[in-house]
Amino acid sequence: MAADKSNRDGESPNDDESGRFPEAGSEAFSSDPATGEPVEDGAFVEAEGPDVETPSNGSLNDDDLSFLDAVSSGQADDLAAERLGDLQRVTAEYANYRKRTEANREVERERTVGDVVKILLPVLDDLDRAEKHGDLADGPFASIAGKLRTGVERLGLKPFGAAGEVFDPKEHEAIFQQPTAGVEVATIADVVETGYYLGSTLLRAAKVVVAVPNG
């Protein structure tokens, strides 16, 4: 009879007169994962988490990513400038190294040639004395002297010092000073030994007799 009375009043046998939610797990309700309270299926459950702003259409446009292009471009410019600086520095260092190497090679060549030519200087001095005495005017020795002088000149040997030149203490060694009338400046009167340059290097100063002003 109680069941019939409940049906007649239009009440569902599943209704809870106390007003509480039906038991969790029923077909019409589910549990809130945050609080554990039963909620009706289809109801919105707000999940906790960081606020993230996204466009209304759910996608990013090109303007939103434009700053990435700016950063990438700036980094590329800095990297290119750095690499260019490295290349310029290496190029300059190589150029300086090549100049130093060439200069050292030239100095070493002149030193080696100078050591060889110094051995021949006494021979050249003898040829100069023989020439002053007229011994090289004709004959086979004149040809030999010419070939020797030509050979050493090809090595870079340059003779200097002649009578009548102005005396230069940087190039000439005065072994005797001769007061001479009519001379206004110190002048070479005679060359005892010829001076020589090897390239730009003074190999030997010329030994000379100097005519100086009288009084």
Phi and psi in degrees as GROMACS dihedral restraints (atoms count N, CA, C in turn):
[ dihedral_restraints ]
;  ai    aj    ak    al  type     phi  dphi    fc
    3     4     5     6     1   -64.2    20    10
    4     5     6     7     1   -38.1    20    10
    6     7     8     9     1   -66.2    20    10
    7     8     9    10     1   -38.7    20    10
    9    10    11    12     1   -66.7    20    10
   10    11    12    13     1   -38.7    20    10
   12    13    14    15     1   -63.6    20    10
   13    14    15    16     1   -39.2    20    10
   15    16    17    18     1   -65.6    20    10
   16    17    18    19     1   -38.2    20    10
   18    19    20    21     1   -69.6    20    10
   19    20    21    22     1   -34.3    20    10
   21    22    23    24     1   -71.0    20    10
   22    23    24    25     1   -33.3    20    10
   24    25    26    27     1   -77.5    20    10
   25    26    27    28     1    -5.3    20    10
   27    28    29    30     1    83.5    20    10
   28    29    30    31     1    12.8    20    10
   30    31    32    33     1   -91.3    20    10
   31    32    33    34     1   142.9    20    10
   33    34    35    36     1   -81.9    20    10
   34    35    36    37     1   138.2    20    10
   36    37    38    39     1   -64.0    20    10
   37    38    39    40     1   -14.6    20    10
   39    40    41    42     1   -90.2    20    10
   40    41    42    43     1    -9.6    20    10
   42    43    44    45     1   -69.6    20    10
   43    44    45    46     1   140.8    20    10
   45    46    47    48     1  -102.8    20    10
   46    47    48    49     1   115.1    20    10
   48    49    50    51     1   -65.5    20    10
   49    50    51    52     1   -18.7    20    10
   51    52    53    54     1   -77.7    20    10
   52    53    54    55     1    -9.9    20    10
   54    55    56    57     1    84.7    20    10
   55    56    57    58     1     4.2    20    10
   57    58    59    60     1   -80.8    20    10
   58    59    60    61     1   159.8    20    10
   60    61    62    63     1   -68.4    20    10
   61    62    63    64     1   148.2    20    10
   63    64    65    66     1   -60.0    20    10
   64    65    66    67     1   166.3    20    10
   66    67    68    69     1   -61.6    20    10
   67    68    69    70     1   141.2    20    10
   69    70    71    72     1   -63.1    20    10
   70    71    72    73     1   146.2    20    10
   72    73    74    75     1   102.4    20    10
   73    74    75    76     1    -7.7    20    10
   75    76    77    78     1   -70.8    20    10
   76    77    78    79     1   168.2    20    10
   78    79    80    81     1   -67.1    20    10
   79    80    81    82     1   -25.9    20    10
   81    82    83    84     1   -95.7    20    10
   82    83    84    85     1    -7.1    20    10
   84    85    86    87     1  -136.5    20    10
   85    86    87    88     1   158.9    20    10
   87    88    89    90     1  -144.0    20    10
   88    89    90    91     1   171.4    20    10
   90    91    92    93     1   -93.5    20    10
   91    92    93    94     1   142.6    20    10
   93    94    95    96     1   -74.5    20    10
   94    95    96    97     1   120.9    20    10
   96    97    98    99     1   -65.0    20    10
   97    98    99   100     1   -20.0    20    10
   99   100   101   102     1   -86.0    20    10
  100   101   102   103     1   -42.5    20    10
  102   103   104   105     1  -108.8    20    10
  103   104   105   106     1   -18.7    20    10
  105   106   107   108     1    83.3    20    10
  106   107   108   109     1    -2.2    20    10
  108   109   110   111     1   -77.3    20    10
  109   110   111   112     1   143.8    20    10
  111   112   113   114     1   -71.5    20    10
  112   113   114   115     1   138.8    20    10
  114   115   116   117     1  -131.7    20    10
  115   116   117   118     1   158.6    20    10
  117   118   119   120     1   -72.9    20    10
  118   119   120   121     1   141.1    20    10
  120   121   122   123     1   -60.3    20    10
  121   122   123   124     1   139.6    20    10
  123   124   125   126     1    92.8    20    10
  124   125   126   127     1   -12.8    20    10
  126   127   128   129     1   -75.3    20    10
  127   128   129   130     1   150.8    20    10
  129   130   131   132     1   -81.8    20    10
  130   131   132   133     1   130.4    20    10
  132   133   134   135     1  -113.7    20    10
  133   134   135   136     1   119.4    20    10
  135   136   137   138     1   -82.2    20    10
  136   137   138   139     1   123.7    20    10
  138   139   140   141     1   -95.1    20    10
  139   140   141   142     1   141.1    20    10
  141   142   143   144     1   -78.8    20    10
  142   143   144   145     1   145.2    20    10
  144   145   146   147     1   167.6    20    10
  145   146   147   148     1   173.1    20    10
  147   148   149   150     1   -67.4    20    10
  148   149   150   151     1   144.8    20    10
  150   151   152   153     1   -74.3    20    10
  151   152   153   154     1   127.7    20    10
  153   154   155   156     1  -126.6    20    10
  154   155   156   157     1   124.5    20    10
  156   157   158   159     1   -89.7    20    10
  157   158   159   160     1   127.1    20    10
  159   160   161   162     1  -130.8    20    10
  160   161   162   163     1   153.7    20    10
  162   163   164   165     1   -60.6    20    10
  163   164   165   166     1   156.8    20    10
  165   166   167   168     1   -62.1    20    10
  166   167   168   169     1   -29.2    20    10
  168   169   170   171     1   -89.3    20    10
  169   170   171   172     1    -0.1    20    10
  171   172   173   174     1    81.1    20    10
  172   173   174   175     1    12.2    20    10
  174   175   176   177     1  -138.0    20    10
  175   176   177   178     1   159.1    20    10
  177   178   179   180     1   -96.3    20    10
  178   179   180   181     1   137.8    20    10
  180   181   182   183     1   -94.7    20    10
  181   182   183   184     1   179.8    20    10
  183   184   185   186     1   -66.3    20    10
  184   185   186   187     1   -33.3    20    10
  186   187   188   189     1   -65.1    20    10
  187   188   189   190     1   -33.8    20    10
  189   190   191   192     1   -67.5    20    10
  190   191   192   193     1   -25.9    20    10
  192   193   194   195     1  -103.8    20    10
  193   194   195   196     1     6.5    20    10
  195   196   197   198     1   -63.6    20    10
  196   197   198   199     1   -31.0    20    10
  198   199   200   201     1   -64.8    20    10
  199   200   201   202     1   -26.5    20    10
  201   202   203   204     1   -66.2    20    10
  202   203   204   205     1   -40.5    20    10
  204   205   206   207     1   -62.8    20    10
  205   206   207   208     1   -39.3    20    10
  207   208   209   210     1   -64.4    20    10
  208   209   210   211     1   -43.9    20    10
  210   211   212   213     1   -64.4    20    10
  211   212   213   214     1   -45.8    20    10
  213   214   215   216     1   -62.4    20    10
  214   215   216   217     1   -41.4    20    10
  216   217   218   219     1   -64.8    20    10
  217   218   219   220     1   -42.3    20    10
  219   220   221   222     1   -63.9    20    10
  220   221   222   223     1   -42.5    20    10
  222   223   224   225     1   -64.5    20    10
  223   224   225   226     1   -38.6    20    10
  225   226   227   228     1   -65.5    20    10
  226   227   228   229     1   -40.3    20    10
  228   229   230   231     1   -64.9    20    10
  229   230   231   232     1   -42.2    20    10
  231   232   233   234     1   -64.0    20    10
  232   233   234   235     1   -42.2    20    10
  234   235   236   237     1   -64.9    20    10
  235   236   237   238     1   -41.8    20    10
  237   238   239   240     1   -64.5    20    10
  238   239   240   241     1   -41.2    20    10
  240   241   242   243     1   -64.4    20    10
  241   242   243   244     1   -38.9    20    10
  243   244   245   246     1   -65.3    20    10
  244   245   246   247     1   -44.6    20    10
  246   247   248   249     1   -66.3    20    10
  247   248   249   250     1   -38.0    20    10
  249   250   251   252     1   -64.0    20    10
  250   251   252   253     1   -41.3    20    10
  252   253   254   255     1   -62.0    20    10
  253   254   255   256     1   -41.5    20    10
  255   256   257   258     1   -62.4    20    10
  256   257   258   259     1   -42.7    20    10
  258   259   260   261     1   -64.8    20    10
  259   260   261   262     1   -43.3    20    10
  261   262   263   264     1   -64.2    20    10
  262   263   264   265     1   -39.2    20    10
  264   265   266   267     1   -66.1    20    10
  265   266   267   268     1   -43.6    20    10
  267   268   269   270     1   -65.2    20    10
  268   269   270   271     1   -39.6    20    10
  270   271   272   273     1   -62.8    20    10
  271   272   273   274     1   -43.7    20    10
  273   274   275   276     1   -64.7    20    10
  274   275   276   277     1   -41.4    20    10
  276   277   278   279     1   -64.1    20    10
  277   278   279   280     1   -39.1    20    10
  279   280   281   282     1   -67.4    20    10
  280   281   282   283     1   -40.4    20    10
  282   283   284   285     1   -62.4    20    10
  283   284   285   286     1   -43.3    20    10
  285   286   287   288     1   -65.5    20    10
  286   287   288   289     1   -39.7    20    10
  288   289   290   291     1   -62.9    20    10
  289   290   291   292     1   -41.2    20    10
  291   292   293   294     1   -66.3    20    10
  292   293   294   295     1   -39.2    20    10
  294   295   296   297     1   -63.9    20    10
  295   296   297   298     1   -43.7    20    10
  297   298   299   300     1   -64.0    20    10
  298   299   300   301     1   -40.1    20    10
  300   301   302   303     1   -64.3    20    10
  301   302   303   304     1   -43.8    20    10
  303   304   305   306     1   -65.4    20    10
  304   305   306   307     1   -41.3    20    10
  306   307   308   309     1   -64.5    20    10
  307   308   309   310     1   -43.6    20    10
  309   310   311   312     1   -64.8    20    10
  310   311   312   313     1   -37.3    20    10
  312   313   314   315     1   -64.3    20    10
  313   314   315   316     1   -40.6    20    10
  315   316   317   318     1   -67.6    20    10
  316   317   318   319     1   -40.9    20    10
  318   319   320   321     1   -63.6    20    10
  319   320   321   322     1   -42.5    20    10
  321   322   323   324     1   -65.6    20    10
  322   323   324   325     1   -38.9    20    10
  324   325   326   327     1   -63.9    20    10
  325   326   327   328     1   -45.4    20    10
  327   328   329   330     1   -63.6    20    10
  328   329   330   331     1   -37.3    20    10
  330   331   332   333     1   -64.4    20    10
  331   332   333   334     1   -43.3    20    10
  333   334   335   336     1   -65.9    20    10
  334   335   336   337     1   -45.4    20    10
  336   337   338   339     1   -64.7    20    10
  337   338   339   340     1   -38.2    20    10
  339   340   341   342     1   -62.2    20    10
  340   341   342   343     1   -39.2    20    10
  342   343   344   345     1   -62.7    20    10
  343   344   345   346     1   -36.3    20    10
  345   346   347   348     1   -74.3    20    10
  346   347   348   349     1   -42.5    20    10
  348   349   350   351     1   -68.4    20    10
  349   350   351   352     1   -34.2    20    10
  351   352   353   354     1   -58.7    20    10
  352   353   354   355     1   -31.0    20    10
  354   355   356   357     1   -66.5    20    10
  355   356   357   358     1   -29.8    20    10
  357   358   359   360     1   -89.0    20    10
  358   359   360   361     1   -11.0    20    10
  360   361   362   363     1   -59.3    20    10
  361   362   363   364     1   -43.1    20    10
  363   364   365   366     1   -59.8    20    10
  364   365   366   367     1   -34.8    20    10
  366   367   368   369     1   -67.1    20    10
  367   368   369   370     1   -41.5    20    10
  369   370   371   372     1   -64.9    20    10
  370   371   372   373     1   -36.2    20    10
  372   373   374   375     1   -63.9    20    10
  373   374   375   376     1   -41.8    20    10
  375   376   377   378     1   -63.0    20    10
  376   377   378   379     1   -38.5    20    10
  378   379   380   381     1   -65.2    20    10
  379   380   381   382     1   -37.7    20    10
  381   382   383   384     1   -64.0    20    10
  382   383   384   385     1   -43.0    20    10
  384   385   386   387     1   -65.7    20    10
  385   386   387   388     1   -41.5    20    10
  387   388   389   390     1   -64.6    20    10
  388   389   390   391     1   -35.1    20    10
  390   391   392   393     1   -68.5    20    10
  391   392   393   394     1   -37.3    20    10
  393   394   395   396     1   -64.7    20    10
  394   395   396   397     1   -33.6    20    10
  396   397   398   399     1   -85.7    20    10
  397   398   399   400     1    -0.5    20    10
  399   400   401   402     1    82.6    20    10
  400   401   402   403     1    13.9    20    10
  402   403   404   405     1   -79.1    20    10
  403   404   405   406     1   -12.5    20    10
  405   406   407   408     1  -108.9    20    10
  406   407   408   409     1    16.5    20    10
  408   409   410   411     1   -64.8    20    10
  409   410   411   412     1   -46.1    20    10
  411   412   413   414     1  -137.1    20    10
  412   413   414   415     1   172.5    20    10
  414   415   416   417     1    99.0    20    10
  415   416   417   418     1   175.6    20    10
  417   418   419   420     1   -67.5    20    10
  418   419   420   421     1   -28.5    20    10
  420   421   422   423     1   -66.2    20    10
  421   422   423   424     1   -30.1    20    10
  423   424   425   426     1   -65.3    20    10
  424   425   426   427     1   -40.3    20    10
  426   427   428   429     1   -66.9    20    10
  427   428   429   430     1   -40.8    20    10
  429   430   431   432     1   -64.4    20    10
  430   431   432   433     1   -44.4    20    10
  432   433   434   435     1   -60.7    20    10
  433   434   435   436     1   -41.7    20    10
  435   436   437   438     1   -64.1    20    10
  436   437   438   439     1   -43.1    20    10
  438   439   440   441     1   -65.4    20    10
  439   440   441   442     1   -40.4    20    10
  441   442   443   444     1   -65.6    20    10
  442   443   444   445     1   -44.9    20    10
  444   445   446   447     1   -63.5    20    10
  445   446   447   448     1   -39.7    20    10
  447   448   449   450     1   -65.3    20    10
  448   449   450   451     1   -39.6    20    10
  450   451   452   453     1   -63.9    20    10
  451   452   453   454     1   -45.3    20    10
  453   454   455   456     1   -71.8    20    10
  454   455   456   457     1   -29.7    20    10
  456   457   458   459     1   -66.6    20    10
  457   458   459   460     1   -33.2    20    10
  459   460   461   462     1   -66.2    20    10
  460   461   462   463     1   -26.4    20    10
  462   463   464   465     1   -78.2    20    10
  463   464   465   466     1    -6.6    20    10
  465   466   467   468     1   106.2    20    10
  466   467   468   469     1     6.7    20    10
  468   469   470   471     1   -80.8    20    10
  469   470   471   472     1   127.3    20    10
  471   472   473   474     1  -126.4    20    10
  472   473   474   475     1   118.6    20    10
  474   475   476   477     1   -78.4    20    10
  475   476   477   478     1   151.2    20    10
  477   478   479   480     1  -150.3    20    10
  478   479   480   481     1   163.2    20    10
  480   481   482   483     1   105.7    20    10
  481   482   483   484     1   115.2    20    10
  483   484   485   486     1  -150.6    20    10
  484   485   486   487     1   152.3    20    10
  486   487   488   489     1   -61.8    20    10
  487   488   489   490     1   139.5    20    10
  489   490   491   492     1    98.3    20    10
  490   491   492   493     1   -15.4    20    10
  492   493   494   495     1   -76.3    20    10
  493   494   495   496     1   151.9    20    10
  495   496   497   498     1   -69.3    20    10
  496   497   498   499     1   136.6    20    10
  498   499   500   501     1   -69.1    20    10
  499   500   501   502     1   130.4    20    10
  501   502   503   504     1  -125.5    20    10
  502   503   504   505     1   111.3    20    10
  504   505   506   507     1   -63.0    20    10
  505   506   507   508     1   -16.0    20    10
  507   508   509   510     1   -75.9    20    10
  508   509   510   511     1   -24.2    20    10
  510   511   512   513     1  -117.9    20    10
  511   512   513   514     1   -23.8    20    10
  513   514   515   516     1  -113.2    20    10
  514   515   516   517     1   144.7    20    10
  516   517   518   519     1  -113.4    20    10
  517   518   519   520     1   113.7    20    10
  519   520   521   522     1   -81.7    20    10
  520   521   522   523     1   115.6    20    10
  522   523   524   525     1   -96.0    20    10
  523   524   525   526     1   -11.3    20    10
  525   526   527   528     1  -162.2    20    10
  526   527   528   529     1   138.5    20    10
  528   529   530   531     1  -112.3    20    10
  529   530   531   532     1   130.2    20    10
  531   532   533   534     1  -120.8    20    10
  532   533   534   535     1   108.5    20    10
  534   535   536   537     1   -60.6    20    10
  535   536   537   538     1   129.6    20    10
  537   538   539   540     1  -135.4    20    10
  538   539   540   541     1   133.6    20    10
  540   541   542   543     1   -70.9    20    10
  541   542   543   544     1   140.8    20    10
  543   544   545   546     1    83.5    20    10
  544   545   546   547     1    -0.8    20    10
  546   547   548   549     1   -92.6    20    10
  547   548   549   550     1   124.1    20    10
  549   550   551   552     1   -94.7    20    10
  550   551   552   553     1   -31.9    20    10
  552   553   554   555     1  -130.2    20    10
  553   554   555   556     1   159.8    20    10
  555   556   557   558     1   -62.8    20    10
  556   557   558   559     1   126.4    20    10
  558   559   560   561     1  -133.1    20    10
  559   560   561   562     1   146.6    20    10
  561   562   563   564     1   -71.9    20    10
  562   563   564   565     1   121.5    20    10
  564   565   566   567     1   -93.8    20    10
  565   566   567   568     1   -33.6    20    10
  567   568   569   570     1  -156.4    20    10
  568   569   570   571     1   149.5    20    10
  570   571   572   573     1  -108.3    20    10
  571   572   573   574     1   119.2    20    10
  573   574   575   576     1   -85.3    20    10
  574   575   576   577     1   -46.9    20    10
  576   577   578   579     1  -133.7    20    10
  577   578   579   580     1   132.1    20    10
  579   580   581   582     1   -68.9    20    10
  580   581   582   583     1   140.8    20    10
  582   583   584   585     1   -88.4    20    10
  583   584   585   586     1   158.4    20    10
  585   586   587   588     1  -139.2    20    10
  586   587   588   589     1   139.7    20    10
  588   589   590   591     1  -108.0    20    10
  589   590   591   592     1   141.0    20    10
  591   592   593   594     1  -114.3    20    10
  592   593   594   595     1   100.9    20    10
  594   595   596   597     1    67.8    20    10
  595   596   597   598     1  -120.4    20    10
  597   598   599   600     1  -101.0    20    10
  598   599   600   601     1     4.8    20    10
  600   601   602   603     1   -97.8    20    10
  601   602   603   604     1   130.4    20    10
  603   604   605   606     1   -74.8    20    10
  604   605   606   607     1   110.0    20    10
  606   607   608   609     1   -83.2    20    10
  607   608   609   610     1   -39.1    20    10
  609   610   611   612     1  -157.2    20    10
  610   611   612   613     1   134.3    20    10
  612   613   614   615     1   -73.6    20    10
  613   614   615   616     1   152.8    20    10
  615   616   617   618     1   -82.6    20    10
  616   617   618   619     1   133.1    20    10
  618   619   620   621     1   -93.2    20    10
  619   620   621   622     1   121.7    20    10
  621   622   623   624     1  -137.0    20    10
  622   623   624   625     1   160.9    20    10
  624   625   626   627     1   -98.1    20    10
  625   626   627   628     1   129.0    20    10
  627   628   629   630     1  -109.6    20    10
  628   629   630   631     1   129.7    20    10
  630   631   632   633     1   -90.9    20    10
  631   632   633   634     1   123.7    20    10
  633   634   635   636     1  -117.1    20    10
  634   635   636   637     1   159.9    20    10
  636   637   638   639     1   -58.0    20    10
  637   638   639   640     1   141.3    20    10
  639   640   641   642     1   -79.7    20    10
  640   641   642   643     1   125.1    20    10
